[in-house]
Amino acid sequence: MPEFPIRKIAILTEDILHDGGPAPATPRRRVAALALVKNPFAGHHVAELQPAMDDLKPLGLMLTDRMIAALGGDIRSIDGYGKGAIVGIAGELEHGALWHVPGGYAMRERLGQAKAIVPSAMKVGGLDTSLDIPLGHINAAYVRSHFDAMSVSSPDGPRPDEILFCLAMACGGRIHSRMGGLEAADIKVWDGQR
């Protein structure tokens, strides 16, 4: 059973008060939770990685709980999410893919009825590498107002033998969204897409 000792956790919160047009009645909130962990697979190839996803489930739940608290604790206001990973240069991209189940399912579990796939991005990089975590609506992937990204990085990570796992959540779509398409209020099919 691999271990992923945590070196550092960071919570980044944004209140978007303005984006060119009139200020919205309610600012948009976004939050990201980052964890720098030791990569037990760094420096060597391991054929079977999937069992390690179970070891990361508590981390996914902990980061999700911290994001919900940072967003005020009311899960009814959270309608966007995404996930990502930056693997240190002694690892491989597939080590970031370990986050798909523990990161995505943690948010879906805590939010209750989330139907849409959790958008994801990952890459290999060094210290202070940035990652744009894609965001999408939690119940319908085709809600255009929620197509967005939140940039994250850690100045001192990931080190070569680390992985930066991150999750992101949002309350509301882009400020001044006006690109048409499916609106959140018009979700009808409840199949995760429309």
RODO-2510 file (C-alpha; in nm, 4 decimals, decimal comma):
residues 194
     n   res          X          Y          Z
     1     m     0,0000     0,0000     0,0000
     2     p     0,1666     0,3232    -0,1120
     3     e     0,1819     0,6240     0,1114
     4     f     0,1383     0,9853     0,0037
     5     p     0,2714     1,1928     0,2959
     6     i     0,1418     1,5495     0,2756
     7     r     0,4059     1,8222     0,2885
     8     k     0,1791     2,1208     0,2414
     9     i    -0,1843     2,2199     0,1891
    10     a    -0,3040     2,5531     0,0520
    11     i    -0,6530     2,6923     0,0033
    12     l    -0,6884     2,9702    -0,2566
    13     t    -1,0088     3,1732    -0,2478
    14     e    -1,1217     3,4305    -0,5019
    15     d    -1,4129     3,6718    -0,4834
    16     i    -1,4689     3,8153    -0,8299
    17     l    -1,6286     4,1554    -0,7776
    18     h    -1,6043     4,2891    -1,1320
    19     d    -1,5126     4,1771    -1,4822
    20     g    -1,5550     4,4727    -1,7104
    21     g    -1,9278     4,5429    -1,7008
    22     p    -2,1461     4,6403    -1,4066
    23     a    -2,0699     4,4732    -1,0754
    24     p    -2,2889     4,1679    -1,0149
    25     a    -2,5401     4,1658    -0,7301
    26     t    -2,3487     3,8738    -0,5789
    27     p    -1,9729     3,8334    -0,6350
    28     r    -1,8620     3,5078    -0,7915
    29     r    -1,6601     3,2865    -0,5613
    30     r    -1,4017     3,0300    -0,6617
    31     v    -1,1795     2,8222    -0,4402
    32     a    -0,8992     2,5746    -0,5022
    33     a    -0,7435     2,3311    -0,2574
    34     l    -0,3885     2,2125    -0,3233
    35     a    -0,1884     1,9377    -0,1562
    36     l     0,1793     1,8709    -0,2175
    37     v     0,2396     1,5021    -0,1469
    38     k     0,5292     1,2598    -0,1769
    39     n     0,5110     1,0549    -0,4966
    40     p     0,5855     0,6924    -0,3993
    41     f     0,6289     0,6030    -0,7670
    42     a     0,8845     0,8727    -0,8560
    43     g     1,2011     0,7527    -1,0236
    44     h     1,0819     0,4093    -1,1314
    45     h     0,8121     0,2496    -1,3426
    46     v     0,5326     0,0672    -1,1615
    47     a     0,3010    -0,1386    -1,3817
    48     e    -0,0033    -0,1494    -1,1496
    49     l    -0,1050     0,1925    -1,0176
    50     q    -0,4822     0,1697    -0,9744
    51     p    -0,4868     0,0336    -0,6161
    52     a    -0,3166     0,3569    -0,5026
    53     m    -0,6336     0,5507    -0,5856
    54     d    -0,7925     0,4106    -0,2684
    55     d    -0,5066     0,5524    -0,0616
    56     l    -0,5853     0,9014    -0,1931
    57     k    -0,9587     0,8985    -0,1112
    58     p    -0,9157     1,0538     0,2370
    59     l    -0,7119     1,3372     0,0817
    60     g    -0,9872     1,4066    -0,1721
    61     l    -1,2500     1,4234     0,1005
    62     m    -1,0362     1,6436     0,3250
    63     l    -0,9626     1,8939     0,0466
    64     t    -1,3290     1,8968    -0,0539
    65     d    -1,4402     1,9670     0,3023
    66     r    -1,1945     2,2549     0,3268
    67     m    -1,3212     2,4054     0,0015
    68     i    -1,6841     2,3791     0,1120
    69     a    -1,5939     2,5562     0,4367
    70     a    -1,4059     2,8283     0,2434
    71     l    -1,7157     2,8805     0,0272
    72     g    -1,9356     2,9354     0,3322
    73     g    -2,0490     2,5805     0,4065
    74     d    -2,3689     2,5820     0,2004
    75     i    -2,3344     2,3169    -0,0714
    76     r    -2,6501     2,4471    -0,2446
    77     s    -2,4533     2,7506    -0,3660
    78     i    -2,1743     2,5427    -0,5264
    79     d    -2,2439     2,4718    -0,8914
    80     g    -1,9029     2,4384    -1,0564
    81     y    -1,6064     2,2069    -1,0107
    82     g    -1,2822     2,0741    -1,1581
    83     k    -0,9641     1,8895    -1,0658
    84     g    -0,6007     1,8644    -1,1650
    85     a    -0,2519     1,7419    -1,0857
    86     i     0,1048     1,8524    -1,1471
    87     v     0,3537     1,5661    -1,1258
    88     g     0,7127     1,6471    -1,0315
    89     i     0,9741     1,5728    -1,2972
    90     a     1,0863     1,2394    -1,1444
    91     g     0,7320     1,1084    -1,1962
    92     e     0,5181     1,0424    -1,4991
    93     l     0,1889     1,1851    -1,6205
    94     e     0,0037     0,8658    -1,5269
    95     h     0,0778     0,9387    -1,1598
    96     g    -0,1423     1,2462    -1,1929
    97     a    -0,4211     1,0276    -1,3299
    98     l    -0,4376     0,8612    -0,9874
    99     w    -0,6439     1,1676    -0,8858
   100     h    -0,9387     1,1013    -1,1196
   101     v    -1,1390     0,8836    -0,8807
   102     p    -1,0381     1,0142    -0,5351
   103     g    -1,0537     1,3807    -0,6366
   104     g    -1,3617     1,3745    -0,8555
   105     y    -1,5698     1,1366    -0,6494
   106     a    -1,4917     1,3220    -0,3252
   107     m    -1,6517     1,6381    -0,4612
   108     r    -1,9460     1,4482    -0,6083
   109     e    -2,0002     1,2647    -0,2800
   110     r    -2,0001     1,5825    -0,0711
   111     l    -2,2202     1,7752    -0,3148
   112     g    -2,4813     1,5018    -0,3254
   113     q    -2,6543     1,4996    -0,6614
   114     a    -2,3723     1,6186    -0,8902
   115     k    -2,4256     1,4487    -1,2268
   116     a    -2,1651     1,5921    -1,4674
   117     i    -1,8162     1,4620    -1,5238
   118     v    -1,5523     1,6552    -1,3297
   119     p    -1,3287     1,8372    -1,5812
   120     s    -0,9608     1,7604    -1,5385
   121     a    -0,6108     1,8700    -1,6394
   122     m    -0,2683     1,7355    -1,5526
   123     k     0,0905     1,7841    -1,6510
   124     v     0,4484     1,7136    -1,5467
   125     g     0,6476     2,0124    -1,4240
   126     g     0,8834     2,1620    -1,1703
   127     l     0,8689     2,4216    -0,8954
   128     d     0,6069     2,6930    -0,9482
   129     t     0,4590     2,5263    -1,2554
   130     s     0,1084     2,6603    -1,3052
   131     l    -0,1980     2,4616    -1,4028
   132     d    -0,5318     2,5859    -1,5303
   133     i    -0,7944     2,3704    -1,3614
   134     p    -1,0923     2,3507    -1,5967
   135     l    -1,4293     2,4215    -1,4365
   136     g    -1,7703     2,3031    -1,5480
   137     h    -2,1239     2,2928    -1,4107
   138     i    -2,1813     2,0133    -1,1586
   139     n    -2,5007     1,8824    -1,3214
   140     a    -2,4748     1,9508    -1,6938
   141     a    -2,1537     1,9644    -1,8950
   142     y    -2,3201     2,1782    -2,1653
   143     v    -2,3914     2,4796    -1,9414
   144     r    -2,1679     2,7342    -2,1200
   145     s    -2,1762     2,9977    -1,8457
   146     h    -1,9671     2,7672    -1,6279
   147     f    -1,6876     2,6936    -1,8811
   148     d    -1,3944     2,8480    -1,6978
   149     a    -1,0565     2,7723    -1,5431
   150     m    -0,8787     2,8596    -1,2217
   151     s    -0,4987     2,8936    -1,2313
   152     v    -0,3035     2,7387    -0,9464
   153     s     0,0616     2,6942    -0,8564
   154     s     0,2879     2,6479    -0,5569
   155     p     0,6178     2,8403    -0,5475
   156     d     0,8012     2,5525    -0,3778
   157     g     0,6456     2,2579    -0,5526
   158     p     0,6099     2,0116    -0,6851
   159     r     0,9580     1,8917    -0,6048
   160     p     1,0853     1,6178    -0,8412
   161     d     0,9496     1,3411    -0,6155
   162     e     0,6148     1,5073    -0,5389
   163     i     0,2691     1,5497    -0,6882
   164     l     0,0539     1,8572    -0,6470
   165     f    -0,3064     1,7354    -0,6355
   166     c    -0,5710     2,0061    -0,6632
   167     l    -0,9467     2,0491    -0,6638
   168     a    -1,1542     2,3562    -0,7447
   169     m    -1,5141     2,4643    -0,6875
   170     a    -1,7168     2,7700    -0,7849
   171     c    -2,0386     2,9434    -0,6910
   172     g    -2,1958     3,0761    -1,0094
   173     g    -2,0890     3,1010    -1,3705
   174     r    -1,8697     3,3613    -1,5345
   175     i    -1,9653     3,7187    -1,4539
   176     h    -2,1469     3,8711    -1,7541
   177     s    -2,1778     3,5352    -1,9307
   178     r    -2,3580     3,5975    -2,2579
   179     m    -2,2547     3,3217    -2,4970
   180     g    -2,5954     3,1543    -2,5104
   181     g    -2,6465     2,7814    -2,5010
   182     l    -2,7938     2,5861    -2,2133
   183     e    -2,8536     2,7912    -1,8988
   184     a    -2,8267     2,6351    -1,5530
   185     a    -3,1942     2,7127    -1,4884
   186     d    -3,2886     2,5175    -1,8027
   187     i    -3,1253     2,1821    -1,7179
   188     k    -3,3901     1,9232    -1,8028
   189     v    -3,2435     1,5864    -1,8872
   190     w    -3,0342     1,5375    -1,5677
   191     d    -2,7972     1,3019    -1,7476
   192     g    -2,4796     1,4988    -1,6664
   193     q    -2,4803     1,6653    -2,0079
   194     r    -2,8058     1,8570    -2,0610
***
